[in-house]
Amino acid sequence: MRTLFTFVICLFTGAAFSQAQPELEMYAIGFNSPVVITNAGDDRIFIAEQGGLIRFFNETNPDATTFLDISDLISTGGERGLLGLAFHPDYATNGYFYVNYTNSEGTTVISRFTVSDTDGDAANPDSEAIMMTVPQPFSNHNGGCLQFGPDGYLYIAMGDGGSGGDPNNYAQNLESYLGKLLRIDVQDDGSYDIPGDNPFAGTSNVEEIWAYGLRNPWKFSFDSATGELWIADVGQNAIEEINKVDGTSAGLNYGWRCYEGNDEYDMSQCAGVTGTVMPYAQYTHNETGGCSITGGYVYRGTMYPDMQGMYFYADYCSNVVSSIDTEGNIEDVQTIGGSNFTTFGEDVNGELYITGMSGIIYHIKDNNLGLEDVNSNQFAVYPNPASQNLFIKNNTVNTPLERAHIYDTSGKVLLNKPLENIELNSLDISGLSNGLYILALTDANGSKYNYKLAVK
């Protein structure tokens, strides 16, 4: 006991708080091809799975609950399926949420569903109101991301229609929805209006267009503090790009297919194209081993102050998570093989999460405490941050855990509890104040496993 106490004291008196050291920590498991992480303005974390399920979990209910199943409405496989989910800013009042999926014909569908009148943990499966359909000429590049902007309007990402190289030049065609970012004003009757300040309102057959010249903007987000719009656009064969612009800038052309990143791609129909937006950042496949960018969010949570303003993104093929700091510097955060990262998401407090085809949800946290989690693949500790209950899952059949201690930053023991020889133990931490702690687990052989624990 004395050895661990001394270790904790040294840990927190060291100069480890000067710079963020982001890392990924396992938070939840058991999802099938998750493509969206989001929240509904409460403590639940919602996961949309490509196969058509929307599920949620929270700290008091770590086993995912099915909220809606639309698997019978969609076509799936490859880049098709349930691709987008966004809750209305007034969801607590109106119960509206919106989905983006490809139907049985491969057509993109944007529709609204409503929560059940009798069960707040379930949607009404018969409440669908289809707002928009967009035929897709090919099976890939469907976009899919939905986000409500700071202005309260719903933004919709549309890919260029697929194949390769945008053979029909849809992204530069202002008479097509493909290769665009759309913006609509959703209405209570399940329809939508065109915002009056949309750049082509009143002058086009596709007045919904907010921006164009995109190849496959699989994920985009708004900085909740500044309103800036970040779009990660998947490249063709060589370059992945990240765009950052003022979120109020309308009618921007991001350059595809004239440009892939900063490089010319196909200029055959670009004689009149001027003023294109060049990427804020980019990387090449050759230098990183990447192939498809997954855009994320700017961190605006309160748990990790040193991560404030950092933008996180990942690559599906390289399994690398990276960050861009407030000065534009890019750093690799962590590589987790086999993850095939598909999406980031925020909880109601602005804490960030990431997941991929492995079905594991990771929490993005700051490792500036200078403590390495020991054998974190042997035991799963979740959720983290936590507020009511902490769960400890034994992932192996090795020596069982026997005891858990929680220490504060001064090394004081706040919790000392024996653990049962079962797969899942839970700790009641409702009495702990917000802050950072050390969780120390001891097994039957006396070996210790240390974890950084955040309490919110």
Buried (B, 14 or more C-beta within 10 A) or exposed (E): EEEBBEBBBEBBEEEBEEEBBBBBBBBBBEBEBBBBBBBBEBBBBBBBBBBBBBBBBBBEEBEBEEBBBBBEBBBBEEBBBBBBBBBBBEBEEEBBBBBBBBBEEBBBBBBBBBBBEEEBEEBBEEBBBEBBBBEBBBBBBBBBBBBBBBBEBBBBBBBBBBEEBBBBBBBBBBEBBBBBBBBBBBEEEBBBEBBEEBBBBEEBEBBBBBBBBBBBBBBBBBBBEBEBBBBBBBBBEEBBBBBBBEBEEBEBBBBBBBBBBEEEBBEEEBEEBEEBBEBBBBBBBEEBEBBBBBBBBBBBBEBBEBBBBBBBBBBBBBBBBBBBBEEEEBEEBBBBEEBBBBBBBBBEBBBBBBBBBBBBBBBBBBBBBBBEBBBBEBBBBBBBBBBBBBBBBBBEEBBBBBBBBBBBBEBEBBBEEEBEEEEEBBBEBEEBEEEBBBBBBBBEEEEBBBBBBBBB
